[in-house]
Amino acid sequence: MRRLPLATLGVVLAALGLTVRPAAAQQQVQVTVGFEVAFTRARSRATGTSELLSGGLFTGAATLARSRWRLRLDYGQGNLTADTGAAAARTLTEGRAQLGFVAAPWLTLWAGPRARSYASSGIRQRWWFWEVAAEARGMLFADRAYAFGALALAPAGTVDALPAFSRETGVAAGLAVRLPGPGPWARLAYRVDQTRLAGGRRETVEAISLGVAMELR
């Protein structure tokens, strides 16, 4: 086998370097930020009792993307008041920090912690889930509109001062449309999460949300 002269080898390595550098530059971190407002209902059911509260929830979100990896951070807060019975008003806080992987152009897989807390009369109750989720999207009109849906499961978690955690499941679906301008997207979505605890207790949170998201260049 003939050996490449050193000069030829140097030219080849230089060409490879010029090829790799643009590729690495193209893998810069992309940041997307968003804000949404949601009408939220929280229902608690246990043996012989039921509570229903509703109110608004305001959420800010950021997603960091590089290559096929994603990191999303959400934080939301709002106030809920009783629709039925004499349940005390609550402050609802939700947040998550999850790592995602783009398994296909239409499918992203997520995993990480998700938290929720209720505060009422100076007492705070914390909910903590370890969640995995699959999020799919389908383009309706190229670069103008797409539909999306998600399924989530939390096989492990903890809840303050309540029976043992069993599982949490969630479903979400919605539509996103590009607004006039440099690239903001408007999103309309519905989601419902249900947590099952020992003894047959169920906690359900559902929301209809409207939001805007934009990629920062």
N, C-alpha and C positions, 0 to 999 in steps of 0.2 A: 504494500500500500504506500503510495507516494505521500510525503509530508508536505504540508503547505509551507511556503516560505514565510518568514516572520513578517515581512511587509504585507503579504496577502492576508495573513491572520489578523494583523492589526486593522486592516481595512474592514474585514468581516465583523470584528468586535465593535468597531466604531459604528457600522451600519446597524448592528443590533442595538447599540445604545441609543441611537437616534429613533429607533422603532419603539423601544420600551418607554422612553421618556414621555412621548405624547400619550401613550396608553395609560401611564401612571397619572398624568395630568388630568385625563378624562375621568379618573376615579376619585375626584374630589367629593367631599361630603356635601350633600344637598340637604337643605333645611326647609321644611314646610311648616308653617304656623297656621293655626285656625282658632276660631271662636264660635261657640254655638249656645243657643238658648233652648231649653227644653221644658215642656210641660210634663211633670213627673208625678206618678202616683205610687205610693208605697202601701202594700196590704200585708197585714200580719194575721195569720190564722193559727189558732191553737185549739185544744179541746174545749169547746163551749164558749170561746171568745173570738172576736174578729175586730180589727181596727183598719180603717182606711183613711189615709192622709194624702194630700196633694199640694202642689205648689210649683214654683219655677226653680230651675237649676241652670246656673251659668258656668260654662266650662271653657277653659283655654287648653290648647294642645300644641305639641311640637313633635315633628317626626324628623329624624336624621337618617339619611340614606347614603350608603356607599356600596358600590357594586351590587351584590344581591342581599346585603344585610340591611336591616332596619332597626331603629330604636325609637320607640314612641313613649312620650310622657304626657299624661293628662292630669288636670286638676279641676274639680268643679265644686261649687258650693251653692246652696239655696235654702229656702225655708218652706216647711210643710205644715199645713194646718189640717185639723180633723174634718173629714167629710161626713162621717157618721160617728155617733157616740160622743164621749167626752174625752177623747185622747188628747194629751197635751201637745201643743205645737212643738216641732222639732227643727233643729238645724241639720241639714243633710250635707255631708262632705264625701266626695268620692275622688279616688286617684288611682293611677296605675303607672308602672314602669316596666315595659315589656320589650323583649328582643325578638325580632322577626327575621325570617329567611324567605326569599322569593323562590319558591319551588318551581313555579311556572309563570309565564307572563300574566296569567289570570288568577294565580293562587299564591297567597302569602300565609305562612305558618308563624304563630306567635306563642310565646311562653314567658311567664314572669308573674310577679306579685300584683295583686289588685286589692285595694282597701276601701272600706266604707265606714262611716261613723255617724251616729245620731247623738245630738246634744239637746238635752231638755232639762230645765230647772237646775242647771249647774252640773248635771250628771251626763257623762259621755260614755256611749257604748260603741266599742270598736269591733269591726268585722274585717277579717284578713283571709284572703284566698290565694292559693297557688293555682294559676289558671293556664290552660293551653287552649288555643283557638285557631280556627282556619277561616280565612277571609278570601272570598272570591269576587271577581268583578267581570262584567261583560260589556264591551263597548257597544253602544247603540248607534251613535253617529261619531265618525272619526274625529277625535280631539274636541268634541263638543258636548257629549253626554254619555254617561255610563250608569249601569245598575250595579249594585253590590249587595252582598249578603255575608253573614258570618255566623258561625256556630262556636260556642265556647263551653268548656267543661272545667270545673275546679274540683278535683278529687280530694283535695286536702284544704283545711282551713281552720280558723278558730273564731269564736265569738265570745265576747265578754259576758259573763253572768247569764248565759243561756245554755240549754242542753247541748250535748256534744254535736259537733258538726258532722253532717252526713255527706252532702255534695251540693254543688251549685252548678246550674246550667243556664245558658243564655243563647238568645237568638236575636239577630239584627238584620234589617233589610232597608234599602233606600235607593235614592236616585241622586246623581250629581250632574250639574249642568254648568258649563263654562260661561262666566259672565263677560260682557264686553270689557275690553281693556287688555292689560298685559298678561293676564292668566289667572285671575281669581276664580274659584269654583264655589258654587252654592250647593249645599247638601241638605236634602230632606230625608230623615231616617226615623225608623221605629225600632225600639229594642225592648226586650223583656228579659229579666233575670229572675230566677227562682232559686232560693236557698232552702234546703231541707235539713232540719235538725232532728235529733233524737226525740222520740215521743210523739211524732207526727206533726210537729210545728213546721209551718211554711212561711217564708218571707218572700214576697214578690215585689219587684220594682220594675215599672214600665215607664217608657218615656217616648214622646214624639218631639223631635228636635229639628231645628232649622239653623244652619251654620254656614260660615264662609271660610275657605282655606286658600292659602296662597303660597307658592314656592318662592323662597328668597334666593336671588341670584348671587 
